[in-house]
């Protein structure tokens, strides 16, 4: 089995999708991609949280959004 088949099999496994379905959190050590499409694909892309860099990217994105919201709302 080549890498693309292994990645596709991991992506299709519902056990690798965590949290609420609408949130689209993905964690699979078998998938070597950092960015993966959400299910359904029309919802965009998500980060593979099984990759150390993936968890850092997600934390950075959440921090940036919260920081901007804090400044815009003037809290």
mmCIF file as gemmi writes it, N, C-alpha and C atoms, coordinates in Angstrom:
data_model
loop_
_atom_site.group_PDB
_atom_site.id
_atom_site.type_symbol
_atom_site.label_atom_id
_atom_site.label_alt_id
_atom_site.label_comp_id
_atom_site.label_asym_id
_atom_site.label_entity_id
_atom_site.label_seq_id
_atom_site.pdbx_PDB_ins_code
_atom_site.Cartn_x
_atom_site.Cartn_y
_atom_site.Cartn_z
_atom_site.occupancy
_atom_site.B_iso_or_equiv
_atom_site.pdbx_formal_charge
_atom_site.auth_seq_id
_atom_site.auth_asym_id
_atom_site.pdbx_PDB_model_num
ATOM 1 N N . UNK Axp A 1 ? 0.853 -1.171 0 1 0 ? 1 A 1
ATOM 2 C CA . UNK Axp A 1 ? 0 0 0 1 0 ? 1 A 1
ATOM 3 C C . UNK Axp A 1 ? 0.899 1.235 0 1 0 ? 1 A 1
ATOM 4 N N . UNK Axp A 2 ? 0.647 2.157 -0.932 1 0 ? 2 A 1
ATOM 5 C CA . UNK Axp A 2 ? 1.477 3.353 -0.995 1 0 ? 2 A 1
ATOM 6 C C . UNK Axp A 2 ? 0.939 4.425 -0.039 1 0 ? 2 A 1
ATOM 7 N N . UNK Axp A 3 ? 1.663 5.517 0.035 1 0 ? 3 A 1
ATOM 8 C CA . UNK Axp A 3 ? 1.357 6.566 0.997 1 0 ? 3 A 1
ATOM 9 C C . UNK Axp A 3 ? -0.019 7.188 0.78 1 0 ? 3 A 1
ATOM 10 N N . UNK Axp A 4 ? -0.394 7.445 -0.477 1 0 ? 4 A 1
ATOM 11 C CA . UNK Axp A 4 ? -1.694 8.07 -0.727 1 0 ? 4 A 1
ATOM 12 C C . UNK Axp A 4 ? -2.845 7.143 -0.33 1 0 ? 4 A 1
ATOM 13 N N . UNK Axp A 5 ? -2.694 5.856 -0.528 1 0 ? 5 A 1
ATOM 14 C CA . UNK Axp A 5 ? -3.726 4.901 -0.096 1 0 ? 5 A 1
ATOM 15 C C . UNK Axp A 5 ? -3.822 4.847 1.42 1 0 ? 5 A 1
ATOM 16 N N . UNK Axp A 6 ? -2.665 4.855 2.088 1 0 ? 6 A 1
ATOM 17 C CA . UNK Axp A 6 ? -2.656 4.836 3.558 1 0 ? 6 A 1
ATOM 18 C C . UNK Axp A 6 ? -3.312 6.105 4.115 1 0 ? 6 A 1
ATOM 19 N N . UNK Axp A 7 ? -3.003 7.259 3.504 1 0 ? 7 A 1
ATOM 20 C CA . UNK Axp A 7 ? -3.607 8.513 3.94 1 0 ? 7 A 1
ATOM 21 C C . UNK Axp A 7 ? -5.114 8.511 3.717 1 0 ? 7 A 1
ATOM 22 N N . UNK Axp A 8 ? -5.557 8.005 2.563 1 0 ? 8 A 1
ATOM 23 C CA . UNK Axp A 8 ? -6.988 7.954 2.258 1 0 ? 8 A 1
ATOM 24 C C . UNK Axp A 8 ? -7.715 7.03 3.231 1 0 ? 8 A 1
ATOM 25 N N . UNK Axp A 9 ? -7.112 5.9 3.543 1 0 ? 9 A 1
ATOM 26 C CA . UNK Axp A 9 ? -7.739 4.97 4.492 1 0 ? 9 A 1
ATOM 27 C C . UNK Axp A 9 ? -7.855 5.609 5.878 1 0 ? 9 A 1
ATOM 28 N N . UNK Axp A 10 ? -6.829 6.303 6.324 1 0 ? 10 A 1
ATOM 29 C CA . UNK Axp A 10 ? -6.88 6.963 7.63 1 0 ? 10 A 1
ATOM 30 C C . UNK Axp A 10 ? -7.935 8.072 7.629 1 0 ? 10 A 1
ATOM 31 N N . UNK Axp A 11 ? -8.012 8.837 6.528 1 0 ? 11 A 1
ATOM 32 C CA . UNK Axp A 11 ? -8.961 9.942 6.438 1 0 ? 11 A 1
ATOM 33 C C . UNK Axp A 11 ? -10.401 9.441 6.476 1 0 ? 11 A 1
ATOM 34 N N . UNK Axp A 12 ? -10.654 8.27 5.895 1 0 ? 12 A 1
ATOM 35 C CA . UNK Axp A 12 ? -12.007 7.714 5.841 1 0 ? 12 A 1
ATOM 36 C C . UNK Axp A 12 ? -12.424 7.013 7.13 1 0 ? 12 A 1
ATOM 37 N N . UNK Axp A 13 ? -11.476 6.764 8.027 1 0 ? 13 A 1
ATOM 38 C CA . UNK Axp A 13 ? -11.781 6.089 9.285 1 0 ? 13 A 1
ATOM 39 C C . UNK Axp A 13 ? -12.467 7.073 10.241 1 0 ? 13 A 1
ATOM 40 N N . UNK Axp A 14 ? -13.722 6.831 10.629 1 0 ? 14 A 1
ATOM 41 C CA . UNK Axp A 14 ? -14.424 7.77 11.518 1 0 ? 14 A 1
ATOM 42 C C . UNK Axp A 14 ? -13.79 7.889 12.902 1 0 ? 14 A 1
ATOM 43 N N . UNK Axp A 15 ? -13.003 6.903 13.318 1 0 ? 15 A 1
ATOM 44 C CA . UNK Axp A 15 ? -12.344 6.977 14.628 1 0 ? 15 A 1
ATOM 45 C C . UNK Axp A 15 ? -11.268 8.059 14.669 1 0 ? 15 A 1
ATOM 46 N N . UNK Axp A 16 ? -10.791 8.503 13.522 1 0 ? 16 A 1
ATOM 47 C CA . UNK Axp A 16 ? -9.756 9.535 13.48 1 0 ? 16 A 1
ATOM 48 C C . UNK Axp A 16 ? -10.321 10.95 13.556 1 0 ? 16 A 1
ATOM 49 N N . UNK Axp A 17 ? -11.63 11.069 13.462 1 0 ? 17 A 1
ATOM 50 C CA . UNK Axp A 17 ? -12.29 12.372 13.574 1 0 ? 17 A 1
ATOM 51 C C . UNK Axp A 17 ? -12.784 12.518 15.002 1 0 ? 17 A 1
ATOM 52 N N . UNK Axp A 18 ? -12.329 13.561 15.689 1 0 ? 18 A 1
ATOM 53 C CA . UNK Axp A 18 ? -12.634 13.721 17.109 1 0 ? 18 A 1
ATOM 54 C C . UNK Axp A 18 ? -13.502 14.951 17.33 1 0 ? 18 A 1
ATOM 55 N N . UNK Axp A 19 ? -14.197 14.963 18.427 1 0 ? 19 A 1
ATOM 56 C CA . UNK Axp A 19 ? -15.048 16.103 18.752 1 0 ? 19 A 1
ATOM 57 C C . UNK Axp A 19 ? -16.306 16.122 17.915 1 0 ? 19 A 1
ATOM 58 N N . UNK Axp A 20 ? -17.052 17.224 17.992 1 0 ? 20 A 1
ATOM 59 C CA . UNK Axp A 20 ? -18.274 17.332 17.194 1 0 ? 20 A 1
ATOM 60 C C . UNK Axp A 20 ? -17.955 17.307 15.697 1 0 ? 20 A 1
ATOM 61 N N . UNK Axp A 21 ? -18.817 16.682 14.935 1 0 ? 21 A 1
ATOM 62 C CA . UNK Axp A 21 ? -18.573 16.529 13.497 1 0 ? 21 A 1
ATOM 63 C C . UNK Axp A 21 ? -18.416 17.876 12.787 1 0 ? 21 A 1
ATOM 64 N N . UNK Axp A 22 ? -19.193 18.88 13.188 1 0 ? 22 A 1
ATOM 65 C CA . UNK Axp A 22 ? -19.138 20.18 12.521 1 0 ? 22 A 1
ATOM 66 C C . UNK Axp A 22 ? -17.798 20.88 12.745 1 0 ? 22 A 1
ATOM 67 N N . UNK Axp A 23 ? -17.107 20.531 13.816 1 0 ? 23 A 1
ATOM 68 C CA . UNK Axp A 23 ? -15.823 21.162 14.119 1 0 ? 23 A 1
ATOM 69 C C . UNK Axp A 23 ? -14.707 20.597 13.25 1 0 ? 23 A 1
ATOM 70 N N . UNK Axp A 24 ? -14.797 19.338 12.899 1 0 ? 24 A 1
ATOM 71 C CA . UNK Axp A 24 ? -13.846 18.736 11.974 1 0 ? 24 A 1
ATOM 72 C C . UNK Axp A 24 ? -12.433 18.599 12.509 1 0 ? 24 A 1
ATOM 73 N N . UNK Axp A 25 ? -12.28 18.124 13.732 1 0 ? 25 A 1
ATOM 74 C CA . UNK Axp A 25 ? -10.948 17.9 14.288 1 0 ? 25 A 1
ATOM 75 C C . UNK Axp A 25 ? -10.465 16.511 13.893 1 0 ? 25 A 1
ATOM 76 N N . UNK Axp A 26 ? -9.249 16.447 13.404 1 0 ? 26 A 1
ATOM 77 C CA . UNK Axp A 26 ? -8.707 15.208 12.845 1 0 ? 26 A 1
ATOM 78 C C . UNK Axp A 26 ? -7.4 14.861 13.526 1 0 ? 26 A 1
ATOM 79 N N . UNK Axp A 27 ? -7.237 13.57 13.865 1 0 ? 27 A 1
ATOM 80 C CA . UNK Axp A 27 ? -5.999 13.109 14.503 1 0 ? 27 A 1
ATOM 81 C C . UNK Axp A 27 ? -5.704 11.697 14.023 1 0 ? 27 A 1
ATOM 82 N N . UNK Axp A 28 ? -4.637 11.57 13.205 1 0 ? 28 A 1
ATOM 83 C CA . UNK Axp A 28 ? -4.245 10.254 12.714 1 0 ? 28 A 1
ATOM 84 C C . UNK Axp A 28 ? -2.736 10.202 12.521 1 0 ? 28 A 1
ATOM 85 N N . UNK Axp A 29 ? -2.092 9.362 13.296 1 0 ? 29 A 1
ATOM 86 C CA . UNK Axp A 29 ? -0.645 9.185 13.153 1 0 ? 29 A 1
ATOM 87 C C . UNK Axp A 29 ? -0.306 8.445 11.864 1 0 ? 29 A 1
ATOM 88 N N . UNK Axp A 30 ? -1.265 7.692 11.301 1 0 ? 30 A 1
ATOM 89 C CA . UNK Axp A 30 ? -1.031 6.974 10.055 1 0 ? 30 A 1
ATOM 90 C C . UNK Axp A 30 ? -1.04 7.89 8.837 1 0 ? 30 A 1
ATOM 91 N N . UNK Axp A 31 ? -1.624 9.067 8.97 1 0 ? 31 A 1
ATOM 92 C CA . UNK Axp A 31 ? -1.72 10.024 7.871 1 0 ? 31 A 1
ATOM 93 C C . UNK Axp A 31 ? -0.553 10.997 8.007 1 0 ? 31 A 1
ATOM 94 N N . UNK Axp A 32 ? 0.305 11.07 6.988 1 0 ? 32 A 1
ATOM 95 C CA . UNK Axp A 32 ? 1.488 11.92 7.106 1 0 ? 32 A 1
ATOM 96 C C . UNK Axp A 32 ? 1.257 13.35 6.635 1 0 ? 32 A 1
ATOM 97 N N . UNK Axp A 33 ? 0.028 13.67 6.251 1 0 ? 33 A 1
ATOM 98 C CA . UNK Axp A 33 ? -0.275 15.046 5.826 1 0 ? 33 A 1
ATOM 99 C C . UNK Axp A 33 ? -0.485 15.944 7.037 1 0 ? 33 A 1
ATOM 100 N N . UNK Axp A 34 ? -0.093 17.203 6.914 1 0 ? 34 A 1
ATOM 101 C CA . UNK Axp A 34 ? -0.338 18.183 7.966 1 0 ? 34 A 1
ATOM 102 C C . UNK Axp A 34 ? -1.73 18.787 7.798 1 0 ? 34 A 1
ATOM 103 N N . UNK Axp A 35 ? -2.082 19.174 6.588 1 0 ? 35 A 1
ATOM 104 C CA . UNK Axp A 35 ? -3.399 19.732 6.274 1 0 ? 35 A 1
ATOM 105 C C . UNK Axp A 35 ? -4.215 18.673 5.55 1 0 ? 35 A 1
ATOM 106 N N . UNK Axp A 36 ? -5.435 18.426 6.01 1 0 ? 36 A 1
ATOM 107 C CA . UNK Axp A 36 ? -6.316 17.439 5.392 1 0 ? 36 A 1
ATOM 108 C C . UNK Axp A 36 ? -7.685 18.084 5.16 1 0 ? 36 A 1
ATOM 109 N N . UNK Axp A 37 ? -8.398 17.641 4.108 1 0 ? 37 A 1
ATOM 110 C CA . UNK Axp A 37 ? -9.74 18.182 3.878 1 0 ? 37 A 1
ATOM 111 C C . UNK Axp A 37 ? -10.712 17.682 4.942 1 0 ? 37 A 1
ATOM 112 N N . UNK Axp A 38 ? -11.663 18.55 5.283 1 0 ? 38 A 1
ATOM 113 C CA . UNK Axp A 38 ? -12.693 18.154 6.244 1 0 ? 38 A 1
ATOM 114 C C . UNK Axp A 38 ? -13.709 17.257 5.556 1 0 ? 38 A 1
ATOM 115 N N . UNK Axp A 39 ? -14.587 16.662 6.364 1 0 ? 39 A 1
ATOM 116 C CA . UNK Axp A 39 ? -15.696 15.869 5.848 1 0 ? 39 A 1
ATOM 117 C C . UNK Axp A 39 ? -16.966 16.63 6.174 1 0 ? 39 A 1
ATOM 118 N N . UNK Axp A 40 ? -17.773 17.065 5.24 1 0 ? 40 A 1
ATOM 119 C CA . UNK Axp A 40 ? -17.554 16.995 3.799 1 0 ? 40 A 1
ATOM 120 C C . UNK Axp A 40 ? -16.484 17.988 3.352 1 0 ? 40 A 1
ATOM 121 N N . UNK Axp A 41 ? -15.886 17.714 2.215 1 0 ? 41 A 1
ATOM 122 C CA . UNK Axp A 41 ? -14.77 18.512 1.71 1 0 ? 41 A 1
ATOM 123 C C . UNK Axp A 41 ? -15.132 19.971 1.486 1 0 ? 41 A 1
ATOM 124 N N . UNK Axp A 42 ? -16.407 20.263 1.281 1 0 ? 42 A 1
ATOM 125 C CA . UNK Axp A 42 ? -16.853 21.635 1.041 1 0 ? 42 A 1
ATOM 126 C C . UNK Axp A 42 ? -16.631 22.536 2.256 1 0 ? 42 A 1
ATOM 127 N N . UNK Axp A 43 ? -16.412 21.943 3.431 1 0 ? 43 A 1
ATOM 128 C CA . UNK Axp A 43 ? -16.203 22.737 4.651 1 0 ? 43 A 1
ATOM 129 C C . UNK Axp A 43 ? -14.782 23.244 4.797 1 0 ? 43 A 1
ATOM 130 N N . UNK Axp A 44 ? -13.891 22.878 3.881 1 0 ? 44 A 1
ATOM 131 C CA . UNK Axp A 44 ? -12.524 23.394 3.924 1 0 ? 44 A 1
ATOM 132 C C . UNK Axp A 44 ? -11.516 22.368 4.395 1 0 ? 44 A 1
ATOM 133 N N . UNK Axp A 45 ? -10.52 22.855 5.113 1 0 ? 45 A 1
ATOM 134 C CA . UNK Axp A 45 ? -9.392 22.036 5.533 1 0 ? 45 A 1
ATOM 135 C C . UNK Axp A 45 ? -9.212 22.117 7.039 1 0 ? 45 A 1
ATOM 136 N N . UNK Axp A 46 ? -8.535 21.132 7.587 1 0 ? 46 A 1
ATOM 137 C CA . UNK Axp A 46 ? -8.218 21.113 9.01 1 0 ? 46 A 1
ATOM 138 C C . UNK Axp A 46 ? -6.794 20.609 9.193 1 0 ? 46 A 1
ATOM 139 N N . UNK Axp A 47 ? -6.298 20.714 10.393 1 0 ? 47 A 1
ATOM 140 C CA . UNK Axp A 47 ? -4.928 20.317 10.72 1 0 ? 47 A 1
ATOM 141 C C . UNK Axp A 47 ? -4.945 18.918 11.321 1 0 ? 47 A 1
ATOM 142 N N . UNK Axp A 48 ? -3.963 18.1 10.953 1 0 ? 48 A 1
ATOM 143 C CA . UNK Axp A 48 ? -3.812 16.768 11.548 1 0 ? 48 A 1
ATOM 144 C C . UNK Axp A 48 ? -3.158 16.945 12.919 1 0 ? 48 A 1
ATOM 145 N N . UNK Axp A 49 ? -3.933 16.765 13.963 1 0 ? 49 A 1
ATOM 146 C CA . UNK Axp A 49 ? -3.441 16.999 15.327 1 0 ? 49 A 1
ATOM 147 C C . UNK Axp A 49 ? -2.487 15.921 15.822 1 0 ? 49 A 1
ATOM 148 N N . UNK Axp A 50 ? -2.308 14.856 15.063 1 0 ? 50 A 1
ATOM 149 C CA . UNK Axp A 50 ? -1.332 13.834 15.438 1 0 ? 50 A 1
ATOM 150 C C . UNK Axp A 50 ? 0.085 14.29 15.108 1 0 ? 50 A 1
ATOM 151 N N . UNK Axp A 51 ? 0.213 15.3 14.314 1 0 ? 51 A 1
ATOM 152 C CA . UNK Axp A 51 ? 1.521 15.887 13.991 1 0 ? 51 A 1
ATOM 153 C C . UNK Axp A 51 ? 1.822 16.985 15.006 1 0 ? 51 A 1
ATOM 154 N N . UNK Axp A 52 ? 3.008 17.009 15.608 1 0 ? 52 A 1
ATOM 155 C CA . UNK Axp A 52 ? 3.326 18.042 16.604 1 0 ? 52 A 1
ATOM 156 C C . UNK Axp A 52 ? 3.147 19.459 16.055 1 0 ? 52 A 1
ATOM 157 N N . UNK Axp A 53 ? 3.522 19.672 14.818 1 0 ? 53 A 1
ATOM 158 C CA . UNK Axp A 53 ? 3.366 20.994 14.215 1 0 ? 53 A 1
ATOM 159 C C . UNK Axp A 53 ? 1.886 21.326 14.052 1 0 ? 53 A 1
ATOM 160 N N . UNK Axp A 54 ? 1.058 20.322 13.805 1 0 ? 54 A 1
ATOM 161 C CA . UNK Axp A 54 ? -0.377 20.543 13.646 1 0 ? 54 A 1
ATOM 162 C C . UNK Axp A 54 ? -1.01 21.119 14.902 1 0 ? 54 A 1
ATOM 163 N N . UNK Axp A 55 ? -0.651 20.58 16.045 1 0 ? 55 A 1
ATOM 164 C CA . UNK Axp A 55 ? -1.187 21.094 17.301 1 0 ? 55 A 1
ATOM 165 C C . UNK Axp A 55 ? -0.718 22.531 17.535 1 0 ? 55 A 1
ATOM 166 N N . UNK Axp A 56 ? 0.522 22.841 17.202 1 0 ? 56 A 1
ATOM 167 C CA . UNK Axp A 56 ? 1.032 24.21 17.354 1 0 ? 56 A 1
ATOM 168 C C . UNK Axp A 56 ? 0.309 25.181 16.426 1 0 ? 56 A 1
ATOM 169 N N . UNK Axp A 57 ? 0.053 24.754 15.196 1 0 ? 57 A 1
ATOM 170 C CA . UNK Axp A 57 ? -0.665 25.61 14.253 1 0 ? 57 A 1
ATOM 171 C C . UNK Axp A 57 ? -2.075 25.893 14.755 1 0 ? 57 A 1
ATOM 172 N N . UNK Axp A 58 ? -2.761 24.87 15.251 1 0 ? 58 A 1
ATOM 173 C CA . UNK Axp A 58 ? -4.109 25.07 15.76 1 0 ? 58 A 1
ATOM 174 C C . UNK Axp A 58 ? -4.11 26.033 16.948 1 0 ? 58 A 1
ATOM 175 N N . UNK Axp A 59 ? -3.164 25.869 17.865 1 0 ? 59 A 1
ATOM 176 C CA . UNK Axp A 59 ? -3.074 26.784 19.011 1 0 ? 59 A 1
ATOM 177 C C . UNK Axp A 59 ? -2.785 28.209 18.556 1 0 ? 59 A 1
ATOM 178 N N . UNK Axp A 60 ? -1.909 28.377 17.565 1 0 ? 60 A 1
ATOM 179 C CA . UNK Axp A 60 ? -1.593 29.71 17.059 1 0 ? 60 A 1
ATOM 180 C C . UNK Axp A 60 ? -2.814 30.355 16.402 1 0 ? 60 A 1
ATOM 181 N N . UNK Axp A 61 ? -3.577 29.578 15.636 1 0 ? 61 A 1
ATOM 182 C CA . UNK Axp A 61 ? -4.774 30.121 14.991 1 0 ? 61 A 1
ATOM 183 C C . UNK Axp A 61 ? -5.827 30.534 16.011 1 0 ? 61 A 1
ATOM 184 N N . UNK Axp A 62 ? -6.049 29.7 17.009 1 0 ? 62 A 1
ATOM 185 C CA . UNK Axp A 62 ? -7.033 30.026 18.046 1 0 ? 62 A 1
ATOM 186 C C . UNK Axp A 62 ? -6.582 31.263 18.83 1 0 ? 62 A 1
ATOM 187 N N . UNK Axp A 63 ? -5.31 31.349 19.16 1 0 ? 63 A 1
ATOM 188 C CA . UNK Axp A 63 ? -4.782 32.506 19.877 1 0 ? 63 A 1
ATOM 189 C C . UNK Axp A 63 ? -4.939 33.779 19.055 1 0 ? 63 A 1
ATOM 190 N N . UNK Axp A 64 ? -4.66 33.705 17.761 1 0 ? 64 A 1
ATOM 191 C CA . UNK Axp A 64 ? -4.789 34.871 16.891 1 0 ? 64 A 1
ATOM 192 C C . UNK Axp A 64 ? -6.241 35.336 16.815 1 0 ? 64 A 1
ATOM 193 N N . UNK Axp A 65 ? -7.164 34.408 16.659 1 0 ? 65 A 1
ATOM 194 C CA . UNK Axp A 65 ? -8.581 34.776 16.573 1 0 ? 65 A 1
ATOM 195 C C . UNK Axp A 65 ? -9.054 35.404 17.883 1 0 ? 65 A 1
ATOM 196 N N . UNK Axp A 66 ? -8.692 34.825 19.001 1 0 ? 66 A 1
ATOM 197 C CA . UNK Axp A 66 ? -9.092 35.378 20.295 1 0 ? 66 A 1
ATOM 198 C C . UNK Axp A 66 ? -8.465 36.744 20.539 1 0 ? 66 A 1
ATOM 199 N N . UNK Axp A 67 ? -7.22 36.924 20.137 1 0 ? 67 A 1
ATOM 200 C CA . UNK Axp A 67 ? -6.545 38.205 20.304 1 0 ? 67 A 1
ATOM 201 C C . UNK Axp A 67 ? -7.214 39.295 19.469 1 0 ? 67 A 1
ATOM 202 N N . UNK Axp A 68 ? -7.539 38.975 18.24 1 0 ? 68 A 1
ATOM 203 C CA . UNK Axp A 68 ? -8.215 39.941 17.367 1 0 ? 68 A 1
ATOM 204 C C . UNK Axp A 68 ? -9.602 40.265 17.909 1 0 ? 68 A 1
ATOM 205 N N . UNK Axp A 69 ? -10.333 39.252 18.335 1 0 ? 69 A 1
ATOM 206 C CA . UNK Axp A 69 ? -11.681 39.485 18.899 1 0 ? 69 A 1
ATOM 207 C C . UNK Axp A 69 ? -11.599 40.359 20.143 1 0 ? 69 A 1
ATOM 208 N N . UNK Axp A 70 ? -10.617 40.141 20.967 1 0 ? 70 A 1
ATOM 209 C CA . UNK Axp A 70 ? -10.445 40.928 22.184 1 0 ? 70 A 1
ATOM 210 C C . UNK Axp A 70 ? -10.189 42.399 21.847 1 0 ? 70 A 1
ATOM 211 N N . UNK Axp A 71 ? -9.341 42.639 20.839 1 0 ? 71 A 1
ATOM 212 C CA . UNK Axp A 71 ? -9.032 44.019 20.445 1 0 ? 71 A 1
ATOM 213 C C . UNK Axp A 71 ? -10.22 44.69 19.769 1 0 ? 71 A 1
ATOM 214 N N . UNK Axp A 72 ? -10.939 43.96 18.925 1 0 ? 72 A 1
ATOM 215 C CA . UNK Axp A 72 ? -12.056 44.533 18.196 1 0 ? 72 A 1
ATOM 216 C C . UNK Axp A 72 ? -13.219 44.846 19.151 1 0 ? 72 A 1
ATOM 217 N N . UNK Axp A 73 ? -13.481 43.964 20.066 1 0 ? 73 A 1
ATOM 218 C CA . UNK Axp A 73 ? -14.595 44.154 20.988 1 0 ? 73 A 1
ATOM 219 C C . UNK Axp A 73 ? -14.241 45.104 22.127 1 0 ? 73 A 1
ATOM 220 N N . UNK Axp A 74 ? -12.974 45.427 22.276 1 0 ? 74 A 1
ATOM 221 C CA . UNK Axp A 74 ? -12.54 46.391 23.28 1 0 ? 74 A 1
ATOM 222 C C . UNK Axp A 74 ? -12.807 45.944 24.717 1 0 ? 74 A 1
ATOM 223 N N . UNK Axp A 75 ? -12.692 44.679 24.959 1 0 ? 75 A 1
ATOM 224 C CA . UNK Axp A 75 ? -12.967 44.149 26.292 1 0 ? 75 A 1
ATOM 225 C C . UNK Axp A 75 ? -11.872 44.487 27.274 1 0 ? 75 A 1
